[in-house]
Amino acid sequence: MPELPEVETVRRGLAPVMEGARITRLELRRGDLRFPFPADFSARADGQTIVSLGRRAKYLLIDLANGLTIIAHLGMSGSLRIEEGAAVDVPGDFHHPRSKDEKHDHVIFHLDAAGRALRVIYNDPRRFGFMELMARNDLDTYAAFRDLGPEPTGNSLDADYLSRRFEGKTQPLKGALLDQKNIAGLGNIYVCEALWRSHLKPQRAAGTLVTADGKPKPELLALTTAIRDVIADAIAAGGSSLRDHIRTDGSLGYFQHSFSVYDREGTACCTPDCAGTVARIVQAGRSSFYCDRCQH
């Protein structure tokens, strides 16, 4: 599933095309994706100008001039591409094939962008993605947003905040970091990478990073910095671009080549002067990759 950096990459790729454009027609080629489309979806979006594109955790937010917001989730295999005329804007080299089969083109935004007729096409072979529609002013009440923690890119994520969330917790760090109530949008890949950067084992109890009087220990300060840095690096590199994920211009990001532990079981640890080997364990049904020698 695309993680936060991938979704942010998609948002940044779409924004120059979609912001300020008018939806001349929202074409739905089926009645549902993972869930049915909202009632009168096309009628409520047709003719509307797109005010802005935002993101909350792993969700794209398409704000319309009528006060409604389209909430879009890419699911496991969803991608978006931009077309103009008969041409498809797909520069870049591909490491993995993406879906080009039109039978998987389920939603098409027909746009008038300053006189240019464009199409933004949502393709999803597995149909695990979905789109919702609700009033912008009510977004905080949306079920998936109500209890979300701060973004890992925002100033509200700091060690003092995490110390309050982790205090007294015996839950493993891996699970605490994946809990969206603690941090919004942080997924398996970047949790593994952040824990490696801060030299912390995924099995370690979250509460051990907090002092007896509720203050963050140096390890928690290091972890907070590592989380922010690994997300920033991934966004700058264009997302990790695992199989099924592509950027909006058709090219792949290259952050996957910079993974230090994720999916590198059995290889040498990248920490300088560490003679350890990357190991893999399963926690709550997810693979955790770490170095047993330099992570404590």
Secondary structure, 3 states (H helix, E strand, C coil): CCCHHHHHHHHHHHHHHHCCCEEEEEEECCCECCCECCCCHHHHHCCCEEEEEEEECCEEEEEECCCEEEEEECCCCCEEEEEECCEECCCCCCCCCCCCCHHHEEEEEEEEECCEEEEEEEECCCCCCEEEEEEHHHHHHCCCCCCCCCCCCCCCCCHHHHHHHHCCCCCEHHHHHHCCCCCCCCCHHHHHHHHHHCCCCCCCEHHHHECCCCCECHHHHHHHHHHHHHHHHHHHCCCCCCCCCCCCCCCCCCHHHHCCCCCCCCCECCCCCCCCEEEEEEECCEEEEEECCCCC
